[in-house]
Amino acid sequence: MRDRISRIAVLISVAAFGALWYLDPVYSQDETMQFLLKSLVFRALGSAVFLSLCIYFGYRICHLPPRASWVVWLPCLAVVVNNLPIIGLINGTVQVDRWELLPLLIADSLLIGIFEELAFRGTLFLAILERRRDSTKKIFWVTAISSAVFGLVHLANLLEGAGVGVTLMQVGYSFLIGGMCSIVLLKTGNILFCIFLHAIFDFCGNLIPTLGSGTLWDTPTIVITAILAVLVTAWEVYVLLRVKPEETDRFYPIKEAEPNEHD
């Protein structure tokens, strides 16, 4: 029954997604509001698709995290918050111009986090990992490969008119964020932490480009970002290299032992 319901949910969500893609409805004459509303609808439908897939495959992604897991996700929180141009907001070189659209941006950021984490960590990562998790080395490479796929997907921004330099930088940083979220999932056992980190990262990074104006990258911001990225990446790799294969068992359904033919 569960499998049938999840299959039906996937089909309905995919059909609705395709219909909206084809019809491309106009929700608002305001360009920014139209962008945010369109993103909200597509991300909501995408989230439904991948949540249904997680249920269908039986992946268990909402465990109670161990007490010590804060040493893994807290450094990641520093990275995602740093995506906000804090220095620019303090010295006035950047500003928010459309405060009235802030709730929409918050909702959109949350749905981006839900959609992409269910798709890439809750489905893709766990699907690849399922048969390649009998050693720490294999877990490491699955994490790297799935994170690379997550980064490369952002090349699609070129089709929307984004600059090559900006897109390549986003691909590289998305690879790091994907790796961090994969490690957070491995150590906490709970995808909600990944969604939380991802949503904050997108909100902080999209606030000024979407609702504001000004120069995002100054020299101090670049230096701080580079140092923080290197330090946190080194720490997360250290954590990943100490993940034990048995830690991954909790994500998958418990397989019933096959009956002995001699019984």
DOTIFI-462478 format. One line per 3 residues: number of its first residue (from 1); their letters; for each residue x, y, z of N, C-alpha, C. Coordinates in nm, 4 decimals. Example, Ala and Ser with C-alpha at 12.3 -4.5 7.8 and 13.67 -1.06 7.14 Angstrom:
BEGIN
1) as) 1.3190,-0.5690,0.7800,1.2300,-0.4500,0.7800,1.3200,-0.3300,0.7800  1.2850,-0.2250,0.7080,1.3670,-0.1060,0.7140,1.2900,0.0030,0.7870
This chain:
BEGIN
1) mrd) 0.0820,-0.1198,0.0000,0.0000,0.0000,0.0000,0.0868,0.1267,0.0000  0.1910,0.1265,0.0853,0.2797,0.2424,0.0900,0.3460,0.2677,-0.0437  0.3932,0.1593,-0.1084,0.4591,0.1726,-0.2378,0.3631,0.2268,-0.3430
4) ris) 0.2402,0.1801,-0.3398,0.1422,0.2238,-0.4393,0.1111,0.3719,-0.4214  0.0920,0.4130,-0.2971,0.0613,0.5540,-0.2697,0.1768,0.6441,-0.3122  0.3002,0.6027,-0.2813,0.4159,0.6845,-0.3164,0.4349,0.6913,-0.4675
7) ria) 0.4070,0.5824,-0.5384,0.4165,0.5843,-0.6859,0.3134,0.6803,-0.7455  0.1925,0.6753,-0.6930,0.0866,0.7650,-0.7415,0.1244,0.9104,-0.7145  0.1810,0.9366,-0.5939,0.2218,1.0728,-0.5587,0.3297,1.1233,-0.6535
10) vli) 0.4250,1.0365,-0.6887,0.5304,1.0747,-0.7831,0.4702,1.1100,-0.9181  0.3802,1.0263,-0.9687,0.3205,1.0491,-1.0997,0.2400,1.1791,-1.1032  0.1622,1.2030,-0.9981,0.0814,1.3257,-0.9926,0.1714,1.4486,-0.9875
13) sva) 0.2770,1.4438,-0.9047,0.3675,1.5578,-0.8902,0.4434,1.5859,-1.0189  0.4907,1.4792,-1.0850,0.5631,1.4961,-1.2116,0.4707,1.5528,-1.3189  0.3462,1.5039,-1.3239,0.2504,1.5544,-1.4225,0.2203,1.7019,-1.3988
16) afg) 0.2007,1.7392,-1.2727,0.1743,1.8798,-1.2402,0.2949,1.9665,-1.2728  0.4149,1.9149,-1.2434,0.5385,1.9867,-1.2732,0.5499,2.0117,-1.4236  0.5252,1.9077,-1.5030,0.5335,1.9208,-1.6476,0.4308,2.0172,-1.7034
19) alw) 0.3077,2.0118,-1.6493,0.2017,2.1011,-1.6959,0.2368,2.2470,-1.6682  0.2871,2.2742,-1.5479,0.3242,2.4117,-1.5137,0.4427,2.4594,-1.5971  0.5367,2.3685,-1.6245,0.6520,2.4043,-1.7081,0.6057,2.4437,-1.8485
22) yld) 0.5086,2.3691,-1.8999,0.4587,2.3950,-2.0354,0.3729,2.5223,-2.0391  0.2843,2.5385,-1.9409,0.1920,2.6521,-1.9406,0.2592,2.7820,-1.8989  0.3611,2.7699,-1.8102,0.4352,2.8863,-1.7612,0.3417,2.9991,-1.7180
25) pvy) 0.2590,2.9754,-1.6171,0.1589,3.0753,-1.5758,0.2232,3.2017,-1.5173  0.1520,3.3118,-1.5307,0.1952,3.4402,-1.4748,0.1222,3.4605,-1.3431  0.1971,3.4720,-1.2358,0.1401,3.4924,-1.1028,0.1351,3.6391,-1.0639
28) sqd) 0.2258,3.7168,-1.1216,0.2339,3.8590,-1.0874,0.3011,3.9352,-1.2005  0.2626,4.0623,-1.2168,0.3264,4.1480,-1.3155,0.4592,4.2032,-1.2646  0.4798,4.1928,-1.1336,0.6067,4.2342,-1.0737,0.7111,4.1268,-1.1050
31) etm) 0.8199,4.1634,-1.1702,0.9188,4.0658,-1.2168,0.9800,3.9847,-1.1024  1.0165,4.0518,-0.9941,1.0776,3.9822,-0.8807,0.9785,3.8900,-0.8117  0.8554,3.9378,-0.7933,0.7530,3.8556,-0.7303,0.7197,3.7356,-0.8183
34) qfl) 0.7130,3.7560,-0.9490,0.6874,3.6468,-1.0416,0.7961,3.5409,-1.0310  0.9218,3.5841,-1.0241,1.0344,3.4915,-1.0115,1.0227,3.4081,-0.8840  0.9907,3.4737,-0.7723,0.9840,3.4036,-0.6445,0.8644,3.3092,-0.6386
37) lks) 0.7491,3.3528,-0.6871,0.6300,3.2688,-0.6849,0.6465,3.1471,-0.7755  0.7049,3.1685,-0.8934,0.7290,3.0576,-0.9851,0.8249,2.9562,-0.9229  0.9287,3.0069,-0.8575,1.0246,2.9197,-0.7907,0.9577,2.8411,-0.6778
40) lvf) 0.8721,2.9076,-0.6020,0.8021,2.8415,-0.4917,0.7186,2.7228,-0.5411  0.6444,2.7448,-0.6476,0.5568,2.6396,-0.6997,0.6385,2.5201,-0.7498  0.7423,2.5483,-0.8293,0.8230,2.4400,-0.8844,0.8952,2.3635,-0.7747
43) ral) 0.9504,2.4350,-0.6752,1.0222,2.3672,-0.5666,0.9272,2.2840,-0.4811  0.8054,2.3329,-0.4617,0.7078,2.2567,-0.3834,0.6733,2.1252,-0.4536  0.6507,2.1310,-0.5846,0.6203,2.0095,-0.6592,0.7409,1.9155,-0.6632
46) gsa) 0.8605,1.9715,-0.6811,0.9811,1.8891,-0.6807,1.0020,1.8212,-0.5467  0.9721,1.8930,-0.4390,0.9846,1.8349,-0.3049,0.8898,1.7178,-0.2883  0.7679,1.7313,-0.3420,0.6699,1.6227,-0.3330,0.7186,1.4985,-0.4075
49) vfl) 0.7818,1.5200,-0.5233,0.8340,1.4082,-0.6024,0.9385,1.3304,-0.5228  1.0379,1.4012,-0.4682,1.1483,1.3323,-0.4025,1.1126,1.2817,-0.2633  1.0179,1.3472,-0.1967,0.9698,1.2918,-0.0700,0.8999,1.1589,-0.0957
52) slc) 0.8224,1.1543,-0.2030,0.7543,1.0302,-0.2400,0.8544,0.9203,-0.2745  0.9635,0.9577,-0.3424,1.0665,0.8597,-0.3762,1.1357,0.8069,-0.2505  1.1625,0.8962,-0.1552,1.2245,0.8528,-0.0294,1.1353,0.7520,0.0423
55) iyf) 1.0054,0.7792,0.0416,0.9107,0.6877,0.1056,0.9058,0.5546,0.0298  0.9057,0.5630,-0.1032,0.8999,0.4425,-0.1860,1.0207,0.3520,-0.1614  1.1410,0.4131,-0.1557,1.2617,0.3343,-0.1339,1.2798,0.2945,0.0127
58) gyr) 1.2011,0.3542,0.0990,1.2089,0.3183,0.2401,1.3257,0.3815,0.3136  1.3831,0.4896,0.2584,1.4962,0.5551,0.3238,1.4503,0.6233,0.4525  1.5260,0.6028,0.5587,1.4925,0.6592,0.6898,1.5885,0.7747,0.7191
61) ich) 1.5364,0.8952,0.7114,1.6236,1.0136,0.7107,1.5903,1.1142,0.8205  1.5162,1.0720,0.9223,1.4805,1.1653,1.0304,1.5052,1.1031,1.1675  1.6281,1.0585,1.1897,1.6651,1.0000,1.3181,1.6939,1.1093,1.4212
64) lpp) 1.6847,1.0720,1.5468,1.7268,1.1606,1.6544,1.8784,1.1700,1.6507  1.9355,1.2904,1.6350,2.0812,1.3017,1.6199,2.1562,1.2750,1.7501  2.2753,1.2176,1.7424,2.3585,1.1986,1.8624,2.3956,1.3340,1.9226
67) ras) 2.4180,1.3366,2.0517,2.4510,1.4633,2.1184,2.5776,1.5279,2.0629  2.6738,1.4450,2.0240,2.8027,1.4977,1.9770,2.7975,1.5484,1.8331  2.6814,1.5374,1.7659,2.6752,1.5754,1.6248,2.6901,1.7254,1.6018
70) wvv) 2.6768,1.8053,1.7073,2.6917,1.9510,1.6915,2.8315,1.9885,1.6437  2.9306,1.9056,1.6721,3.0668,1.9374,1.6282,3.0809,1.9230,1.4776  2.9806,1.8612,1.4136,2.9818,1.8469,1.2684,2.9030,1.9576,1.2009
73) wlp) 2.7789,1.9833,1.2477,2.6949,2.0798,1.1766,2.7188,2.2243,1.2176  2.7707,2.2484,1.3383,2.7920,2.3870,1.3823,2.8962,2.4606,1.2969  3.0111,2.3992,1.2626,3.1043,2.4671,1.1716,3.0411,2.4962,1.0356
76) cla) 2.9530,2.4082,0.9890,2.8834,2.4307,0.8622,2.7913,2.5514,0.8723  2.7332,2.5713,0.9892,2.6464,2.6867,1.0102,2.7240,2.8173,0.9911  2.8499,2.8187,1.0370,2.9338,2.9384,1.0182,2.9558,2.9666,0.8695
79) vvv) 2.9736,2.8600,0.7903,2.9959,2.8761,0.6463,2.8734,2.9345,0.5778  2.7549,2.8813,0.6083,2.6347,2.9265,0.5386,2.5941,3.0674,0.5798  2.6127,3.1015,0.7058,2.5812,3.2372,0.7509,2.6768,3.3377,0.6873
82) nnl) 2.8000,3.2957,0.6660,2.8987,3.3830,0.6028,2.8615,3.4164,0.4581  2.7666,3.3427,0.3998,2.7211,3.3733,0.2644,2.6448,3.5053,0.2586  2.6021,3.5542,0.3739,2.5407,3.6862,0.3829,2.6511,3.7923,0.3787
85) pii) 2.6368,3.8966,0.2959,2.7404,4.0006,0.2898,2.7369,4.0892,0.4144  2.7812,4.0332,0.5256,2.7698,4.1003,0.6552,2.8464,4.2320,0.6563  2.9679,4.2300,0.6061,3.0499,4.3517,0.6059,2.9837,4.4608,0.5218
88) gli) 2.9309,4.4226,0.4054,2.8643,4.5195,0.3194,2.7403,4.5785,0.3833  2.6643,4.4965,0.4569,2.5454,4.5468,0.5248,2.5826,4.6426,0.6375  2.6948,4.6143,0.7038,2.7389,4.7006,0.8139,2.7888,4.8353,0.7628
91) ngt) 2.8718,4.8330,0.6567,2.9287,4.9596,0.6082,2.8432,5.0290,0.5029  2.7297,4.9672,0.4662,2.6357,5.0335,0.3764,2.6625,5.0188,0.2286  2.7553,4.9337,0.1887,2.7828,4.9159,0.0457,2.6794,4.8256,-0.0216
94) vqv) 2.6000,4.7536,0.0591,2.4863,4.6779,0.0070,2.3637,4.7133,0.0897  2.2479,4.6988,0.0291,2.1248,4.7301,0.1005,2.0086,4.6478,0.0454  1.9070,4.6285,0.1299,1.7848,4.5598,0.0890,1.6846,4.6654,0.0441
97) drw) 1.6317,4.6521,-0.0775,1.5393,4.7507,-0.1335,1.3934,4.7056,-0.1301  1.3701,4.5733,-0.1288,1.2327,4.5209,-0.1370,1.1982,4.4417,-0.0107  1.1874,4.5095,0.1018,1.1587,4.4419,0.2275,1.0240,4.3701,0.2251
100) ell) 0.9292,4.4225,0.1459,0.7961,4.3627,0.1437,0.7960,4.2208,0.0854  0.9013,4.1865,0.0108,0.9105,4.0529,-0.0487,0.9947,3.9571,0.0355  1.0380,4.0037,0.1527,1.1229,3.9202,0.2386,1.0561,3.7882,0.2773
103) pll) 0.9257,3.7871,0.3156,0.8623,3.6580,0.3484,0.8646,3.5597,0.2313  0.8472,3.6099,0.1089,0.8518,3.5228,-0.0082,0.9906,3.4638,-0.0275  1.0932,3.5453,-0.0060,1.2304,3.4964,-0.0196,1.2608,3.3913,0.0860
106) iad) 1.2132,3.4121,0.2073,1.2348,3.3148,0.3146,1.1673,3.1818,0.2784  1.0422,3.1902,0.2316,0.9701,3.0682,0.1923,1.0390,2.9986,0.0755  1.0858,3.0769,-0.0211,1.1542,3.0194,-0.1370,1.2842,2.9508,-0.0948
109) sll) 1.3593,3.0140,-0.0069,1.4851,2.9565,0.0408,1.4600,2.8252,0.1136  1.3534,2.8217,0.1940,1.3202,2.6992,0.2668,1.2832,2.5864,0.1703  1.2062,2.6197,0.0672,1.1661,2.5172,-0.0290,1.2824,2.4723,-0.1167
112) igi) 1.3745,2.5629,-0.1457,1.4955,2.5215,-0.2175,1.5712,2.4188,-0.1337  1.5834,2.4477,-0.0039,1.6519,2.3549,0.0858,1.5827,2.2200,0.0914  1.4499,2.2210,0.1047,1.3741,2.0956,0.1113,1.3892,2.0171,-0.0180
115) fee) 1.3673,2.0852,-0.1310,1.3719,2.0196,-0.2622,1.5096,1.9607,-0.2912  1.6132,2.0424,-0.2794,1.7471,1.9971,-0.3184,1.8042,1.8962,-0.2211  1.7726,1.9074,-0.0935,1.8242,1.8085,0.0019,1.7530,1.6737,-0.0124
118) laf) 1.6223,1.6768,-0.0361,1.5524,1.5507,-0.0610,1.6017,1.4862,-0.1904  1.6309,1.5695,-0.2912,1.6747,1.5170,-0.4204,1.8168,1.4627,-0.4141  1.9099,1.5427,-0.3602,2.0516,1.5070,-0.3691,2.1040,1.4291,-0.2492
121) rgt) 2.0593,1.4604,-0.1297,2.1051,1.3845,-0.0142,2.0064,1.2725,0.0200  1.8775,1.3047,0.0229,1.7784,1.2062,0.0631,1.7536,1.0968,-0.0394  1.7830,1.1251,-0.1677,1.7585,1.0254,-0.2727,1.8871,0.9838,-0.3432
124) lfl) 1.9511,1.0764,-0.4154,2.0690,1.0414,-0.4954,2.1827,0.9862,-0.4099  2.2209,1.0583,-0.3075,2.3329,1.0177,-0.2223,2.3081,0.8812,-0.1587  2.1895,0.8638,-0.1022,2.1594,0.7366,-0.0351,2.1441,0.6223,-0.1343
127) ail) 2.0953,0.6532,-0.2558,2.0819,0.5481,-0.3571,2.2189,0.4972,-0.4018  2.3140,0.5904,-0.4216,2.4497,0.5504,-0.4607,2.5200,0.4788,-0.3452  2.4962,0.5297,-0.2250,2.5643,0.4764,-0.1070,2.5182,0.3359,-0.0699
130) err) 2.3936,0.3030,-0.1014,2.3330,0.1799,-0.0513,2.4173,0.0555,-0.0785  2.4757,0.0456,-0.1972,2.5547,-0.0730,-0.2330,2.7057,-0.0460,-0.2310  2.7433,0.0705,-0.1804,2.8864,0.1052,-0.1786,2.9229,0.1659,-0.0437
133) rds) 2.8969,0.0925,0.0623,2.9184,0.1469,0.1960,2.9843,0.0476,0.2905  3.0554,-0.0498,0.2331,3.1177,-0.1501,0.3185,3.2568,-0.1092,0.3657  3.2985,0.0125,0.3312,3.4269,0.0633,0.3813,3.4224,0.2151,0.3868
136) tkk) 3.5042,0.2735,0.4719,3.5116,0.4193,0.4838,3.5576,0.4822,0.3535  3.6483,0.4140,0.2835,3.6979,0.4658,0.1554,3.5851,0.4797,0.0535  3.4990,0.3788,0.0458,3.3876,0.3852,-0.0486,3.2886,0.4954,-0.0104
139) ifw) 3.2638,0.5102,0.1184,3.1741,0.6169,0.1648,3.2309,0.7532,0.1269  3.3633,0.7669,0.1403,3.4292,0.8925,0.1030,3.4054,0.9245,-0.0445  3.4261,0.8268,-0.1319,3.4136,0.8513,-0.2753,3.2684,0.8712,-0.3172
142) vta) 3.1759,0.8045,-0.2537,3.0344,0.8288,-0.2833,2.9973,0.9716,-0.2463  3.0471,1.0175,-0.1327,3.0216,1.1551,-0.0904,3.0788,1.2542,-0.1903  3.2012,1.2299,-0.2355,3.2661,1.3192,-0.3311,3.1923,1.3213,-0.4649
145) iss) 3.1539,1.2032,-0.5134,3.0882,1.1942,-0.6443,2.9504,1.2605,-0.6416  2.8707,1.2324,-0.5396,2.7374,1.2918,-0.5317,2.7456,1.4435,-0.5147  2.8473,1.4901,-0.4429,2.8660,1.6342,-0.4251,2.9085,1.7002,-0.5562
148) avf) 2.9909,1.6285,-0.6353,3.0320,1.6802,-0.7661,2.9115,1.6918,-0.8597  2.8226,1.5929,-0.8550,2.7004,1.5992,-0.9364,2.6167,1.7199,-0.8952  2.6047,1.7407,-0.7651,2.5289,1.8554,-0.7137,2.5892,1.9863,-0.7631
151) glv) 2.7222,1.9949,-0.7628,2.7876,2.1164,-0.8109,2.7677,2.1368,-0.9596  2.7842,2.0308,-1.0382,2.7750,2.0410,-1.1838,2.6342,2.0755,-1.2309  2.5339,2.0360,-1.1540,2.3962,2.0700,-1.1905,2.3781,2.2213,-1.2010
154) hla) 2.4564,2.2956,-1.1241,2.4433,2.4413,-1.1246,2.4987,2.5053,-1.2511  2.5587,2.4249,-1.3394,2.5971,2.4773,-1.4709,2.4739,2.5187,-1.5509  2.3589,2.4664,-1.5100,2.2336,2.5029,-1.5774,2.2053,2.6521,-1.5670
157) nll) 2.2684,2.7186,-1.4698,2.2484,2.8639,-1.4556,2.2980,2.9400,-1.5776  2.3898,2.8781,-1.6535,2.4370,2.9416,-1.7764,2.3223,2.9589,-1.8760  2.2279,2.8651,-1.8744,2.1135,2.8724,-1.9647,2.0195,2.9865,-1.9287
160) ega) 2.0282,3.0330,-1.8030,1.9429,3.1426,-1.7579,2.0126,3.2773,-1.7691  2.1309,3.2782,-1.8329,2.1992,3.4045,-1.8576,2.3043,3.4436,-1.7561  2.3353,3.3558,-1.6618,2.4377,3.3879,-1.5615,2.5759,3.3897,-1.6268
163) gvg) 2.6662,3.4713,-1.5725,2.8010,3.4806,-1.6256,2.8801,3.3534,-1.6005  2.9798,3.3287,-1.6865,3.0601,3.2074,-1.6742,3.1372,3.2058,-1.5424  3.2018,3.3174,-1.5086,3.2810,3.3241,-1.3858,3.1975,3.3016,-1.2616
166) vtl) 3.0827,3.3690,-1.2559,2.9932,3.3556,-1.1407,2.9410,3.2123,-1.1305  2.9063,3.1542,-1.2454,2.8530,3.0179,-1.2464,2.9570,2.9166,-1.1997  3.0811,2.9302,-1.2478,3.1871,2.8375,-1.2076,3.2149,2.8485,-1.0580
169) mqv) 3.2103,2.9708,-1.0053,3.2303,2.9888,-0.8620,3.1166,2.9221,-0.7837  2.9944,2.9324,-0.8369,2.8810,2.8689,-0.7717,2.8925,2.7173,-0.7767  2.9422,2.6643,-0.8895,2.9619,2.5197,-0.9023,3.0595,2.4703,-0.7961
172) gys) 3.1721,2.5426,-0.7813,3.2727,2.5037,-0.6826,3.2198,2.5109,-0.5405  3.1497,2.6186,-0.5093,3.0992,2.6343,-0.3734,2.9857,2.5358,-0.3459  2.9060,2.5049,-0.4498,2.7980,2.4067,-0.4333,2.8557,2.2683,-0.4051
175) fli) 2.9702,2.2388,-0.4658,3.0382,2.1109,-0.4383,3.0727,2.1023,-0.2891  3.1247,2.2105,-0.2329,3.1599,2.2119,-0.0907,3.0362,2.2005,-0.0029  2.9309,2.2752,-0.0379,2.8074,2.2699,0.0405,2.7457,2.1311,0.0318
178) ggm) 2.7489,2.0712,-0.0877,2.6959,1.9355,-0.1038,2.7713,1.8354,-0.0185  2.9038,1.8486,-0.0153,2.9848,1.7604,0.0672,2.9546,1.7782,0.2149  2.9421,1.9035,0.2582,2.9121,1.9300,0.3982,2.7773,1.8713,0.4379
181) csi) 2.6765,1.8908,0.3537,2.5433,1.8404,0.3871,2.5411,1.6879,0.3888  2.6182,1.6251,0.3002,2.6266,1.4780,0.3011,2.6869,1.4290,0.4321  2.7911,1.4957,0.4778,2.8571,1.4565,0.6029,2.7654,1.4820,0.7223
184) vll) 2.6939,1.5939,0.7186,2.5978,1.6245,0.8253,2.4905,1.5161,0.8315  2.4423,1.4718,0.7163,2.3425,1.3644,0.7147,2.4011,1.2350,0.7714  2.5231,1.2024,0.7318,2.5865,1.0800,0.7809,2.6016,1.0809,0.9333
187) ktg) 2.6371,1.1957,0.9894,2.6683,1.2019,1.1323,2.5467,1.2312,1.2196  2.4474,1.3042,1.1671,2.3287,1.3330,1.2477,2.2180,1.2307,1.2222  2.2163,1.1738,1.1011,2.1094,1.0823,1.0648,1.9781,1.1529,1.0368
190) nil) 1.9822,1.2873,1.0309,1.8587,1.3645,1.0173,1.8727,1.4697,0.9077  1.7929,1.4571,0.8018,1.8037,1.5466,0.6878,1.7542,1.6875,0.7189  1.6825,1.7035,0.8294,1.6340,1.8370,0.8661,1.7504,1.9325,0.8913
193) fci) 1.8609,1.8810,0.9437,1.9791,1.9647,0.9634,2.0328,2.0127,0.8287  2.0327,1.9252,0.7301,2.0793,1.9609,0.5963,1.9892,2.0661,0.5337  1.8584,2.0479,0.5486,1.7623,2.1443,0.4946,1.7810,2.2804,0.5598
196) flh) 1.7994,2.2810,0.6905,1.8206,2.4043,0.7659,1.9442,2.4782,0.7155  2.0554,2.4075,0.7016,2.1793,2.4692,0.6544,2.1651,2.5198,0.5107  2.1036,2.4387,0.4262,2.0876,2.4744,0.2848,1.9989,2.5972,0.2702
199) aif) 1.8894,2.6027,0.3455,1.7968,2.7157,0.3371,1.8637,2.8457,0.3812  1.9422,2.8396,0.4885,2.0126,2.9591,0.5346,2.1149,3.0050,0.4314  2.1860,2.9078,0.3727,2.2854,2.9409,0.2706,2.2211,3.0142,0.1530
202) dfc) 2.1079,2.9623,0.1047,2.0423,3.0248,-0.0099,1.9820,3.1597,0.0263  1.9234,3.1698,0.1447,1.8671,3.2987,0.1861,1.9759,3.4047,0.1950  2.0863,3.3705,0.2613,2.1956,3.4672,0.2778,2.2561,3.5060,0.1425
205) gnl) 2.2669,3.4097,0.0516,2.3276,3.4377,-0.0777,2.2365,3.5095,-0.1747  2.1038,3.4917,-0.1594,2.0088,3.5504,-0.2540,1.9455,3.6798,-0.2069  1.9658,3.7149,-0.0808,1.9003,3.8340,-0.0257,1.9291,3.9593,-0.1077
208) ipt) 2.0557,3.9899,-0.1262,2.0917,4.1130,-0.1980,2.0700,4.1002,-0.3489  2.1137,3.9910,-0.4144,2.0892,3.9802,-0.5586,1.9410,3.9857,-0.5962  1.8538,3.9352,-0.5082,1.7112,3.9291,-0.5401,1.6348,4.0519,-0.4926
211) lgs) 1.6637,4.0970,-0.3714,1.5845,4.2049,-0.3120,1.6627,4.3327,-0.2865  1.7894,4.3352,-0.3241,1.8698,4.4522,-0.2897,1.9631,4.4960,-0.3993  2.0640,4.5693,-0.3597,2.1622,4.6218,-0.4545,2.2927,4.6488,-0.3818
214) gtl) 2.4007,4.6603,-0.4586,2.5308,4.6916,-0.4010,2.6366,4.5906,-0.4400  2.7581,4.6147,-0.3940,2.8720,4.5289,-0.4242,2.8833,4.4197,-0.3191  2.8699,4.2952,-0.3625,2.8678,4.1831,-0.2685,3.0064,4.1449,-0.2188
217) wdt) 3.1034,4.1439,-0.3090,3.2342,4.0885,-0.2752,3.3386,4.1986,-0.2618  3.3822,4.2212,-0.1364,3.4949,4.3098,-0.1121,3.6117,4.2246,-0.0646  3.7285,4.2837,-0.0540,3.8486,4.2067,-0.0193,3.8379,4.1341,0.1150
220) pti) 3.7937,4.2017,0.2228,3.7818,4.1291,0.3508,3.6856,4.0104,0.3431  3.5735,4.0277,0.2710,3.4757,3.9197,0.2594,3.5359,3.8006,0.1863  3.6105,3.8280,0.0803,3.6739,3.7202,0.0027,3.7739,3.6446,0.0888
223) vit) 3.8551,3.7178,0.1636,3.9571,3.6558,0.2491,3.8920,3.5697,0.3575  3.7917,3.6255,0.4249,3.7238,3.5519,0.5315,3.6568,3.4258,0.4759  3.5919,3.4404,0.3601,3.5235,3.3269,0.2976,3.6220,3.2167,0.2618
226) ail) 3.7356,3.2541,0.2046,3.8359,3.1559,0.1642,3.8926,3.0817,0.2858  3.9275,3.1563,0.3905,3.9841,3.0948,0.5111,3.8830,3.0019,0.5764  3.7583,3.0487,0.5889,3.6540,2.9683,0.6524,3.6265,2.8415,0.5717
229) avl) 3.6229,2.8549,0.4383,3.5974,2.7393,0.3526,3.7062,2.6343,0.3677  3.8313,2.6771,0.3712,3.9436,2.5832,0.3837,3.9409,2.5122,0.5191  3.9201,2.5890,0.6271,3.9213,2.5313,0.7614,3.8068,2.4314,0.7811
232) vta) 3.6864,2.4715,0.7400,3.5703,2.3842,0.7602,3.5786,2.2622,0.6693  3.6260,2.2809,0.5461,3.6416,2.1669,0.4556,3.7399,2.0654,0.5128  3.8510,2.1131,0.5664,3.9500,2.0236,0.6269,3.8896,1.9460,0.7444
235) wev) 3.8105,2.0154,0.8258,3.7488,1.9505,0.9412,3.6460,1.8458,0.8971  3.5647,1.8817,0.7981,3.4611,1.7895,0.7521,3.5230,1.6657,0.6852  3.6309,1.6828,0.6117,3.7002,1.5685,0.5513,3.7549,1.4775,0.6619
238) yvl) 3.8101,1.5381,0.7667,3.8598,1.4618,0.8819,3.7472,1.3779,0.9423  3.6305,1.4401,0.9578,3.5136,1.3689,1.0120,3.4716,1.2565,0.9175  3.4667,1.2860,0.7872,3.4224,1.1875,0.6885,3.5119,1.0649,0.6875
241) lrv) 3.6425,1.0844,0.7014,3.7367,0.9731,0.6982,3.7269,0.8840,0.8223  3.6427,0.9255,0.9162,3.6214,0.8449,1.0368,3.4778,0.7934,1.0489  3.4044,0.8039,0.9402,3.2692,0.7470,0.9378,3.2808,0.5948,0.9270
244) kpe) 3.2119,0.5248,1.0138,3.2147,0.3793,1.0126,3.1005,0.3258,0.9261  3.1272,0.2227,0.8468,3.0228,0.1681,0.7586,2.8919,0.1357,0.8314  2.9021,0.0870,0.9532,2.7805,0.0494,1.0248,2.6922,0.1700,1.0595
247) etd) 2.7499,0.2909,1.0568,2.6706,0.4109,1.0826,2.5669,0.4345,0.9738  2.5898,0.3800,0.8549,2.4985,0.4025,0.7428,2.3794,0.3076,0.7432  2.3842,0.2048,0.8274,2.2759,0.1058,0.8280,2.1410,0.1681,0.8631
250) rfy) 2.1429,0.2726,0.9451,2.0168,0.3296,0.9936,1.9329,0.3951,0.8843  1.9950,0.4236,0.7685,1.9219,0.4907,0.6607,1.8370,0.3952,0.5765  1.8598,0.2668,0.5903,1.7981,0.1704,0.4990,1.7059,0.0736,0.5718
253) pik) 1.6051,0.0244,0.4997,1.5135,-0.0725,0.5622,1.5895,-0.1956,0.6094  1.5453,-0.2514,0.7184,1.6069,-0.3738,0.7699,1.5593,-0.4910,0.6842  1.6541,-0.5573,0.6217,1.6189,-0.6689,0.5344,1.5928,-0.7944,0.6171
256) eae) 1.4840,-0.8573,0.5848,1.4516,-0.9819,0.6548,1.5441,-1.0942,0.6069  1.5853,-1.1740,0.6972,1.6736,-1.2863,0.6629,1.5992,-1.3840,0.5728  1.6687,-1.4309,0.4696,1.6092,-1.5254,0.3791,1.5919,-1.6598,0.4492
259) pne) 1.4777,-1.7248,0.4286,1.4531,-1.8538,0.4972,1.5514,-1.9601,0.4513  1.5971,-2.0372,0.5450,1.6891,-2.1466,0.5144,1.6125,-2.2591,0.4446  1.6633,-2.2995,0.3300,1.5909,-2.4021,0.2522,1.5854,-2.5365,0.3251
262) hd) 1.6730,-2.5525,0.4276,1.6719,-2.6780,0.4997,1.5748,-2.6758,0.6187  1.5223,-2.5500,0.6481,1.4298,-2.5409,0.7622,1.2966,-2.6075,0.7286
